[in-house]
């Protein structure tokens, strides 16, 4: 059963070979019997006529002697031997109708027949058929009382008469016996040959079946099977070629799959890039729409003199300046992010005190936290050195701290931002905790995307651009260091890591 196509082998090769051999042998035997039945009697008669002609030739040679009687007498032993070997009866009469030579086989009967020929008397035969006739002799076939003969009679050059006779035994009966013998021996030969062919063809078909199984496994893309037969013939050559083809197909399919996977990834990247580009354009347009509308509205109000008093005019100008600043910050952050993601922004690696960098920033941001009523918990001890880019590290911490300030909420312990450090072998983890509401689990992975905001209204309220965490992701990715976020019972923790040794 072919495991790929499910096609059943109805006629195995060994059975086909056996049937072909048996049919061929049976055909040969049948043809032999047919030819024997049709042509054997004629061939037998032809050979008998040939024997008589040969004997006549001997007589002609003898007749050339000066004394025929003496020559015949001297050759009588040779004629006797010839008669015995070829089952020939022969009689020679002189011109006085006396016997010169007789083969002693049916002597009297043949003498009477020869005299009848000489005297022109009718011989009582049932059937007579002339085979050949000329001036020297007559050859004919006679049948009398179920006895068949080939006879030759005539006269020699010296006037002696002769009669040569050879009986035609029942050749049909002999042929029948021979045909039966051929049939029996042929059947035995067919049986023995069929058994031999069956096992020999089984040995031939076995490697072919193995090659068929290998090719079926190749159809199922299984290229582990190999032909290892010892055949040093066409089958062995075919097996070697199949092994080479299997290796070539495996290599080609592997390369094709690799190219297909790369093409698929390229297509996915292209589609993702197109989606991100469309989303980026949409988000930038959305982010710039509000400040541009505000600037336009307040600028038109100033132009039309909506507020004549200095205080209102200053308020309008402050709004325009504030919104312009937000747009300027957004553009700077986008440029910064683009440089980080494209790899154009060069990272300046150096060893620095992370405590000192964070402490300096927290002192500058103290006014902001005090206005919001937030208590900052931070160990101001120094001496914890790390490897990195101080400016980029401060950017990461600044984004975390800004988010913490704007999302910090009142709890039983108050509004708290806690900056902590954890040594993990060669890695230092910096964590920024703020009390407040947890981030929904389904949004944990998306907060690192550009312009994604958990609370859009509140982000707009404090002037967030939605790009800060994307910058954190880009910086940490460029350094090859980790970053992340997780919820606690009373707040949220953002963390990033740096190499400490």
C-alpha positions in Angstrom: 0.0 0.0 0.0 1.4 3.3 -1.0 1.1 5.4 2.2 0.9 8.7 0.2 -1.6 8.0 -2.5 -3.3 5.0 -0.9 -3.0 3.1 -4.2 -3.0 -0.7 -3.7 -0.5 -2.8 -5.7 -2.8 -5.5 -7.3 -0.1 -7.1 -9.4 3.3 -7.4 -7.7 6.3 -7.7 -10.0 7.2 -11.2 -8.9 3.8 -12.4 -9.8 3.9 -10.6 -13.1 7.4 -12.1 -13.9 6.1 -15.6 -12.9 3.0 -15.3 -15.1 5.0 -13.9 -18.0 7.5 -16.8 -17.7 4.8 -19.4 -17.4 2.9 -18.0 -20.4 6.1 -17.8 -22.5 7.0 -21.4 -21.7 3.5 -22.6 -22.4 3.5 -20.8 -25.7 6.8 -22.3 -26.7 5.6 -25.8 -25.8 2.3 -25.3 -27.7 4.2 -24.0 -30.7 6.6 -27.0 -30.5 3.7 -29.4 -30.4 1.9 -27.7 -33.3 5.0 -27.6 -35.5 5.8 -31.2 -34.6 2.2 -32.3 -35.5 2.3 -30.4 -38.8 5.8 -30.7 -40.1 7.4 -33.7 -38.4 5.8 -36.3 -40.8 6.9 -34.3 -43.8 10.3 -33.9 -42.4 10.5 -37.6 -41.6 9.5 -38.5 -45.1 12.0 -36.1 -46.6 14.8 -37.6 -44.6 13.8 -41.1 -45.7 13.8 -40.0 -49.3 17.3 -38.6 -48.7 18.5 -41.9 -47.3 17.2 -43.7 -50.5 18.9 -41.2 -52.7 22.2 -41.7 -50.9 21.9 -45.4 -51.3 21.2 -44.9 -55.0 24.3 -42.8 -55.2 26.4 -45.7 -53.8 24.9 -48.0 -56.4 25.8 -45.6 -59.2 29.4 -45.5 -58.1 29.5 -49.3 -57.9 28.0 -49.6 -61.4 31.0 -47.8 -62.9 33.3 -50.8 -62.2 34.2 -53.2 -65.0 32.5 -56.1 -63.1 29.4 -55.0 -61.4 28.8 -58.3 -59.8 32.2 -58.4 -58.2 31.9 -54.8 -57.1 28.6 -55.4 -55.5 29.9 -58.5 -53.8 32.8 -56.6 -52.4 30.5 -53.9 -51.2 27.9 -56.2 -49.8 29.1 -55.7 -46.3 28.9 -51.9 -46.6 25.4 -52.3 -48.0 24.5 -54.5 -45.2 25.7 -52.0 -42.7 23.9 -49.2 -44.5 20.7 -51.2 -44.6 20.9 -52.0 -40.9 21.6 -48.4 -39.8 18.9 -46.8 -42.0 16.3 -49.6 -41.9 16.6 -50.1 -45.7 15.8 -53.1 -47.7 17.5 -53.5 -51.0 17.5 -56.0 -53.9 19.4 -56.0 -57.2 18.5 -58.3 -60.1 20.7 -58.9 -63.2 19.4 -59.0 -66.7 18.4 -62.6 -66.2 16.2 -61.6 -63.3 18.5 -63.4 -60.8 19.3 -61.8 -57.5 22.8 -60.2 -57.4 22.4 -58.6 -54.0 19.7 -58.7 -51.3 19.8 -57.1 -47.9 18.1 -60.2 -46.5 15.2 -58.2 -45.2 12.0 -59.2 -46.9 14.1 -60.7 -49.8 11.4 -62.8 -51.4 8.7 -60.1 -51.1 10.9 -57.4 -52.6 12.0 -59.8 -55.4 8.4 -60.3 -56.4 7.7 -56.5 -56.3 10.8 -55.8 -58.4 9.8 -58.5 -61.0 6.3 -57.0 -61.1 7.9 -53.6 -61.9 10.1 -55.2 -64.6 7.3 -57.1 -66.1 4.8 -54.2 -65.8 2.5 -56.2 -63.6 0.1 -54.4 -61.2 1.2 -54.5 -57.6 -1.7 -54.8 -55.0 -1.1 -51.6 -53.1 -3.9 -49.7 -51.5 -2.4 -46.3 -52.4 0.5 -45.3 -54.6 1.8 -41.7 -54.8 4.6 -40.8 -57.2 7.1 -38.5 -55.5 9.8 -38.3 -58.2 10.3 -39.9 -61.6 13.1 -39.7 -64.3 14.8 -41.9 -66.8 16.9 -43.6 -64.1 14.5 -44.3 -61.3 11.0 -43.8 -59.8 10.4 -42.7 -56.2 7.0 -43.3 -54.8 5.1 -43.7 -51.6 3.0 -46.9 -51.2 0.5 -48.1 -48.6 -0.6 -51.7 -48.3 -2.4 -53.2 -45.3 -1.5 -50.2 -43.1 2.2 -50.5 -44.1 3.7 -47.5 -45.7 6.9 -47.5 -47.7 9.1 -45.1 -49.7 10.4 -47.1 -52.7 12.9 -46.4 -55.4 13.2 -48.7 -58.4 14.9 -48.5 -61.8 17.8 -49.7 -63.8 21.5 -49.1 -63.5 23.7 -48.2 -66.5 24.7 -51.9 -66.9 21.1 -53.0 -67.2 20.7 -54.3 -63.6 17.4 -53.6 -61.9 17.2 -52.5 -58.3 14.6 -51.9 -55.7 15.3 -49.9 -52.5 12.6 -49.8 -49.9 12.4 -48.1 -46.5 9.3 -48.4 -44.3 7.5 -45.3 -43.0 6.7 -46.2 -39.4 3.6 -44.6 -37.9 5.1 -41.2 -37.6 1.8 -39.7 -36.5 1.7 -42.0 -33.5 5.4 -41.3 -32.8 4.7 -37.6 -33.0 1.7 -38.0 -30.7 3.9 -39.8 -28.1 6.6 -37.1 -28.6 4.0 -34.3 -28.1 2.7 -35.9 -24.9 6.3 -36.2 -23.7 6.9 -32.5 -24.6 3.7 -31.6 -22.8 4.6 -33.4 -19.6 8.2 -32.3 -19.5 7.1 -28.8 -20.4 4.6 -28.6 -17.6 7.2 -29.9 -15.2 9.6 -27.3 -16.6 7.0 -24.5 -16.3 6.3 -25.5 -12.7 9.9 -25.6 -11.6 10.8 -22.5 -13.6 7.8 -20.6 -12.2 9.0 -21.4 -8.6 12.5 -20.3 -9.4 11.3 -17.1 -11.2 9.0 -16.4 -8.3 11.8 -16.3 -5.8 14.3 -14.7 -8.1 11.9 -11.9 -9.1 11.1 -11.5 -5.4 14.7 -10.6 -4.9 14.6 -8.2 -7.8 11.3 -6.5 -6.7 12.4 -6.2 -3.1 14.8 -3.3 -3.7 12.3 -1.7 -6.1 9.7 -1.8 -3.3 12.2 -0.2 -1.0 12.9 2.5 -3.6 9.1 3.0 -3.9 8.8 3.4 -0.1 11.6 6.0 -0.1 10.0 7.9 -2.9 6.6 7.8 -1.0 8.4 9.2 2.1 9.9 11.9 0.0 6.4 12.9 -1.2 5.6 13.4 2.5 8.8 15.6 2.8 10.6 12.9 4.8 14.1 12.9 3.5 15.7 10.8 6.3 15.3 7.5 4.4 18.3 6.4 2.3 18.7 3.4 -0.1 21.7 1.2 1.0 21.2 -1.9 -1.1 24.3 -3.8 -2.3 23.0 -4.0 -5.9 25.8 -3.1 -8.4 23.4 -2.7 -11.3 20.7 -0.4 -12.7 18.7 -0.7 -9.5 21.8 0.3 -7.4 22.4 3.3 -9.7 18.7 4.3 -9.4 19.0 4.1 -5.6 22.1 6.2 -5.6 20.4 8.8 -7.8 17.3 8.8 -5.5 19.6 9.4 -2.5 21.2 12.3 -4.3 17.8 13.7 -5.3 16.6 13.3 -1.7 19.5 15.4 -0.4 19.0 18.0 -3.1 15.3 18.3 -2.5 15.9 18.5 1.3 18.4 21.3 0.7 16.2 23.1 -1.8 13.1 22.9 0.4 15.1 24.0 3.4 16.3 27.1 1.5 12.8 27.7 0.1 11.3 27.6 3.6 14.0 29.9 4.9 13.4 32.3 2.1 9.6 32.0 2.6 10.0 32.7 6.3 12.2 35.7 5.6 9.8 37.0 3.0 6.9 36.5 5.5 8.8 38.5 8.1 9.7 41.2 5.7 6.0 41.5 4.6 4.9 41.5 8.3 7.5 44.2 9.0 6.4 46.2 6.0 2.8 46.0 7.0 3.6 46.8 10.6 5.7 49.8 9.5 2.9 51.0 7.3 0.4 50.6 10.2 2.8 52.4 12.6 3.4 55.1 10.0 -0.3 55.7 9.6 -0.9 55.6 13.3 2.1 57.9 13.9 0.7 60.5 11.4 -2.7 60.2 13.0 -1.3 60.6 16.5 0.9 63.5 15.7 -1.9 65.2 13.9 -4.2 64.6 16.9 -1.5 65.9 19.4 -0.8 69.0 17.4 -4.4 69.8 16.6 -5.4 70.9 20.1 -2.5 73.3 20.8 -2.7 74.7 17.3 -6.4 75.3 17.7 -5.8 77.0 21.1 -3.0 79.2 19.7 -5.1 80.2 16.7 -8.1 80.9 18.9 -6.3 83.0 21.4 -4.2 84.8 18.8 -7.4 85.8 16.9 -8.9 86.9 20.2 -5.9 89.2 20.8 -6.1 90.5 17.2 -9.8 91.4 17.5 -9.2 93.0 20.9 -11.5 90.7 22.9 -9.6 91.5 26.1 -8.3 95.1 26.4 -7.1 94.9 30.0 -3.4 93.9 30.5 -4.3 91.1 32.8 -6.5 89.3 30.2 -4.0 90.0 27.5 -1.2 88.4 29.5 -3.4 85.4 30.2 -4.0 85.0 26.5 -0.3 85.3 25.8 0.6 82.8 28.5 -1.8 80.2 26.9 -0.2 80.7 23.5 3.3 80.4 25.0 2.3 77.3 27.0 0.8 75.5 24.0 3.7 76.5 21.8 6.0 75.0 24.4 4.0 71.8 24.4 4.4 71.6 20.6 8.1 72.3 20.9 8.5 69.6 23.5 6.6 67.1 21.4 8.7 67.8 18.4 11.9 67.5 20.4 10.8 64.2 21.9 9.8 62.8 18.5 13.1 63.7 17.0 14.9 62.2 20.0 12.9 59.0 19.8 13.5 58.8 16.0 17.2 59.1 16.5 17.2 56.4 19.2 15.0 54.0 17.2 17.0 54.5 14.0 20.4 54.1 15.8 21.6 57.5 14.7 21.9 58.8 18.3 25.3 57.9 19.7 25.3 56.4 23.2 28.2 57.8 25.3 29.0 55.0 27.7 30.8 55.9 31.0 30.9 55.0 34.6 28.9 57.3 36.9 27.2 57.5 40.2 23.5 56.8 39.6 22.6 58.1 43.1 24.1 61.5 42.4 22.3 61.8 39.0 18.9 61.0 40.6 19.6 63.1 43.7 20.4 66.2 41.6 17.2 65.8 39.6 15.0 65.2 42.7 16.3 68.4 44.2 15.4 70.4 41.1 11.9 68.8 41.0 11.2 69.3 44.7 9.1 72.4 44.0 6.9 70.3 41.6 6.4 67.5 44.2 5.8 70.0 47.0 3.0 71.7 45.1 1.3 68.4 44.5 1.6 67.4 48.1 3.8 64.4 47.4 6.3 62.9 49.9 9.4 61.6 48.2 11.2 58.7 49.8 14.8 58.4 48.6 18.1 57.3 50.2 20.5 60.1 49.3 23.7 58.1 50.0 26.1 58.0 47.1 28.8 55.7 45.8 26.7 53.2 43.7 28.4 53.4 40.3 27.0 52.0 37.1 27.9 51.8 33.3 25.7 53.8 30.9 25.0 57.2 29.3 24.3 59.7 32.2 22.1 61.9 30.0 20.0 59.0 28.6 19.7 57.5 32.1 18.4 60.9 33.5 15.9 61.0 30.6 14.6 57.5 31.6 14.3 58.5 35.2 12.7 61.9 34.4 10.0 60.2 32.4 9.3 57.7 35.2 9.2 60.5 37.8 7.0 62.8 35.7 4.4 60.0 35.3 4.7 59.2 39.0 3.9 62.8 39.9 1.0 63.2 37.6 -0.6 59.8 38.5 0.1 59.9 42.2 -3.0 59.7 44.4 -3.8 60.0 48.0 -3.8 56.8 50.1 -3.9 56.1 53.8 -0.2 56.9 54.0 -0.6 60.0 51.9 0.7 60.7 48.4 4.1 58.9 48.1 6.8 58.5 45.4 9.5 56.1 46.4 12.8 55.7 44.6 14.6 52.4 45.5 17.6 50.4 44.3 18.2 46.6 44.2 21.5 44.9 43.4 21.1 41.8 41.3 24.7 40.5 40.8 26.2 42.7 38.0 22.9 44.5 37.5 21.4 47.4 39.5 17.6 47.8 39.3 16.2 51.3 39.8 12.5 51.4 40.8 10.1 54.4 41.0 6.9 53.7 43.0 3.9 56.0 43.1 0.8 55.5 45.2 -2.5 55.5 43.2 -4.6 53.4 40.9 -3.1 50.3 39.3 -2.7 50.1 35.5 -5.2 47.7 33.9 -3.5 44.4 33.0 -4.7 44.5 29.4 -2.9 47.8 28.9 0.5 46.9 30.5 2.1 46.0 27.2 0.6 48.9 25.2 1.8 51.8 27.5 5.2 51.6 25.8 3.8 52.4 22.4 4.0 55.9 21.0 1.1 58.2 21.9 -0.7 55.5 23.9 -2.3 57.0 27.0 -4.1 55.2 29.8 -6.0 58.3 30.8 -6.1 60.7 27.8 -7.9 63.5 29.5 -5.6 63.6 32.4 -2.5 63.3 30.2 -3.7 66.4 28.3 -4.4 68.1 31.6 -0.8 67.9 32.8 0.7 68.4 29.3 1.9 64.8 28.6 2.7 63.9 25.0 2.4 60.1 25.2 6.0 59.7 24.0 7.9 59.5 27.3 7.6 55.7 27.9 8.5 55.1 24.2 11.7 57.0 24.8 12.4 54.8 27.9 11.9 51.7 25.8 14.2 53.0 23.0 17.0 54.0 25.5 16.9 50.7 27.4 16.8 48.7 24.1 19.8 50.5 22.7 21.7 49.7 26.0 20.5 46.1 25.9 19.1 46.5 29.4 15.7 45.6 30.9 12.8 47.8 31.9 9.2 47.2 32.9 6.2 48.0 35.2 4.0 46.1 37.7 1.2 46.9 40.0 1.2 46.7 43.8 -1.5 46.8 46.4 -1.4 50.5 46.7 0.2 51.8 43.5 2.4 51.2 40.5 6.2 50.5 40.1 8.2 51.4 37.0 11.7 50.0 36.9 14.8 50.0 34.7 18.2 48.3 34.9 21.9 49.3 34.4 25.1 47.3 34.4 27.0 47.9 37.7 30.2 46.1 36.9 
